[in-house]
Amino acid sequence: MERVSAVRSFGGQQLRFKHASAVLRCDMHFSLYLPPQAATGSVPLLTWLSGLTCTDENFVQKACAQRAAAEQGVAILAPDTSPRGEGVADDPEGSWDLGLGAGFYVNATEAPWSEHYHMYDYVLEELPALVAEQHSVDLERQSIFGHSMGGHGALSIALRNPERFRSVSAFAPICAPLQCPWGEKAFSAYLGMDRELWASHDSCELIRRATSHLPMLVDQGAEDSFFEEQLKTPLLAAACQESAYPANIRMQEGYDHSYFFIASFMDEHVAFHAGHCAP
Ligand SMILES: N[C@@H](CCC(=O)N[C@@H](CS)C(=O)NCC(=O)O)C(=O)O
């Protein structure tokens, strides 16, 4: 693992690394914020999953999360959104919602994607373990959050693995990939036509199947241009209500899909997770 950059921030360090991922079979970059508390003891690990077209750097530069992470004493790990590099398949039509920058946090089963697109195993297994080998983060105190495609990733990964995480939150998540164009396009490419396999990565379905509950917070901007066609927060709210899953789902008046929205509620999300990651 090679350290690409290290910058002081709110008494801690904003770090960026490059490494050879065994799971993705390519070189990857990721970012890690270590709060000042990490210098003297182990701290909880929050994983942030970004949305379509992002790398790890969008979050680092635009989410304004470092101050809250320093105050709350939590590390934040930001992976990239897909495998990268020469030889990694991309959408032949060059669209931004499939292929590079659009891994959807699943393990692809279909060629050509199945060669590298294993973002589910990468963010759940390989990357946290790698970070914990070299930094003082506590894998017994993990939470996960994300935005849009990364909101889908955070919710679905946490719902599939409730024993791994203390809490989950999302900004403008793709709530029901089985029922929106982004999800249908990505899942049919990566997972083929087995809709039962799709359902095992659909947060609304996973809510209905849940046998235990994680603390869950979701914020959705009311002026988000993707809200009705792609994100479908009301379906998540309905699934939670039907299944008596206790989630806090909030519509935020006037906010759009951007990092201006994310930054506005970032402190609350970090505090929410830190509260559930107490020793
Ligand atoms: N490229 C798309 C927008 C894609 C988009 O909004 N991506 C979101 C995640 S779904 C994002 O975080 N973009 C990066 C950024 O704002 O820094 C467009 O032109 O409409």
The ligand as an SDF file (V2000), in Angstrom:
LIG
                    3D

 20 19  0  0  0  0  0  0  0  0999 V2000
  -23.0450   13.4940  -14.3550 N   0  0  0  0  0  0  0  0  0  0  0  0
  -24.4390   13.5690  -14.0030 C   0  0  0  0  0  0  0  0  0  0  0  0
  -24.6260   13.8590  -12.5540 C   0  0  0  0  0  0  0  0  0  0  0  0
  -24.2210   12.7050  -11.7380 C   0  0  0  0  0  0  0  0  0  0  0  0
  -24.3820   13.0390  -10.2840 C   0  0  0  0  0  0  0  0  0  0  0  0
  -25.2110   13.8540   -9.8670 O   0  0  0  0  0  0  0  0  0  0  0  0
  -23.5510   12.3920   -9.5250 N   0  0  0  0  0  0  0  0  0  0  0  0
  -23.6400   12.5660   -8.1070 C   0  0  0  0  0  0  0  0  0  0  0  0
  -23.8420   11.2140   -7.4790 C   0  0  0  0  0  0  0  0  0  0  0  0
  -25.3000   10.4150   -8.1380 S   0  0  0  0  0  0  0  0  0  0  0  0
  -22.3540   13.1740   -7.5810 C   0  0  0  0  0  0  0  0  0  0  0  0
  -22.0760   13.0570   -6.4090 O   0  0  0  0  0  0  0  0  0  0  0  0
  -21.5690   13.8150   -8.4510 N   0  0  0  0  0  0  0  0  0  0  0  0
  -20.2500   14.3040   -8.1080 C   0  0  0  0  0  0  0  0  0  0  0  0
  -20.1820   15.6190   -7.4380 C   0  0  0  0  0  0  0  0  0  0  0  0
  -21.1860   16.3250   -7.3150 O   0  0  0  0  0  0  0  0  0  0  0  0
  -19.0690   15.9800   -6.9940 O   0  0  0  0  0  0  0  0  0  0  0  0
  -25.1180   14.6270  -14.7850 C   0  0  0  0  0  0  0  0  0  0  0  0
  -24.4270   15.2700  -15.5380 O   0  0  0  0  0  0  0  0  0  0  0  0
  -26.3370   14.7870  -14.6250 O   0  0  0  0  0  0  0  0  0  0  0  0
  1  2  1  0
  2  3  1  0
  2 18  1  0
  3  4  1  0
  4  5  1  0
  5  6  2  0
  5  7  1  0
  7  8  1  0
  8  9  1  0
  8 11  1  0
  9 10  1  0
 11 12  2  0
 11 13  1  0
 13 14  1  0
 14 15  1  0
 15 16  2  0
 15 17  1  0
 18 19  2  0
 18 20  1  0
M  END
$$$$
